[in-house]
Amino acid sequence: MRCGAGIEARQVNELFINIDPIQAGGRLTADAMKAVIAYGDGYSVCDNCRKPNRLDYINKPPIADFHKDVAKWLNMDDVRTVPGARRGFQAVAQTYVGKGDPVLLTSLSHYTEFLAIEEAGGCVREIPANENRMITPEATAVKIEEVKRECKKDPVLAFIDHVDYQYGNMHDVKAITKVARQYDIPVVYNGAYTVGILPVDGKDIGADFVVGSGHKSMAAPAPSGILAVTSERSGEVFRTTAIEGDVTKRKFGIKEPEMMGCTLMGATLVGMMASFPQVKERVKHFDRELENNRIVLEALLSISGTKILSQYPRKHTLTRMDTVASFDKVAETHKKRGYYFSNALEEKGIVGIIPGATKVWKFNTYGLTTKQAQYLAEAFIAIASENGLFSQ
């Protein structure tokens, strides 16, 4: 099937078990699929936009209520939808970071956090991970003191990932935030892999800002995400415009500069809204996701030479593997080299691992049924057996 202009219809999730690490939590619900079709036109949500002419005030479709519901769900005070988590990082950085200001990240932070700080003119200072690839409160305190000595000022912000994208490790973000708050450093909670996946309580964590990704973890079209803030910070990051034209004397009401006026429109926004009831329900059952992940990991660990690089037992379904001493040994002599592995998986109806990767690779079992998890586990065992890697 084709969509026109030579574009093939994508049927990955219909025809395969997809374990791509960044796609698992973003698969659309059936309701979101309907919303994409119904609201695919660019300005479709603007049909009933009335004064004060801002996205989060629109009542039909119920966009205003959606903003309020998301804030309540995250136990924060105010929310805006944004074109992806990165635009949430950007909005906060542009509000608080000046030229040369130090900002705390971690050695496991996503590149978009770095870019947000660079664009604002700040300088990055990384909290190092320990030997277990974890960010600790102790290391946070040490880094803050180091920054104070070197920069002669406190960091103006701290961006802390609850679950990092490199290993899928779950860090003690509440304890880390407590340390930052002792120095009066505002905290940006990066929930790209948690908001929409497991329960998040922003105020309990102690965050000033909660950033989530719609297309990564909220079963929403891309690019979409949310930025939630406390009442203390709302008037700062969501400040309204004060600019005026020198010739026309035009003003722009309650438009918000950091949001560039309105943010998500059309299919991205309504798709996220349509999935929201199911997303709110699914976060209550993350224990089932971990159990399915365990089924697959036990199978992989039964293959001699296979290691988990992520924290273990797992607390998240995104996992990084080391198969240098197992699947990569086969690649050394296989006629397809490292591509044999992804090819063998695809022949069994499984996709999502980077083609050619046999040394270190990531996968994500989120959203699989128990039957699919069992099938995936059996597939890894079968490929190992077919290639002379004997299970213990």
Secondary structure, 3 states (H helix, E strand, C coil): CEEECCEECCCHHHHCEECCCCCHHHCCCHHHHHHHHHCCCCCHHHHHCCCCCCHHHCCCCCHHHHHHHHHHHCCCCEEEEECCHHHHHHHHHHHHCCCCCEEEEECCCCHHHHHHHHHHCCEEEEECCCCCCCCCHHHHHHHHHHHHHHHCCCCCEEEEECECCCCCCECCHHHHHHHHHHCCCCEEEECCCCECCECCCHHHHCCCEEEEEHHHHCCCCCCCEEEEECHHHHHHHCCCCCCCCCCCCCCCCCCCHHHCCCCCCCHHHHHHHHHHHHHHHHHHHHHHHHHHHHHHHHHHHCECCCEECCCCCCCCCEEEEECCCCHHHHHCCCCCCCHHHHHHHHHCCEECCCCCCCCEEEEECCCCCHHHHHHHHHHHHHHHHHCCCCEC
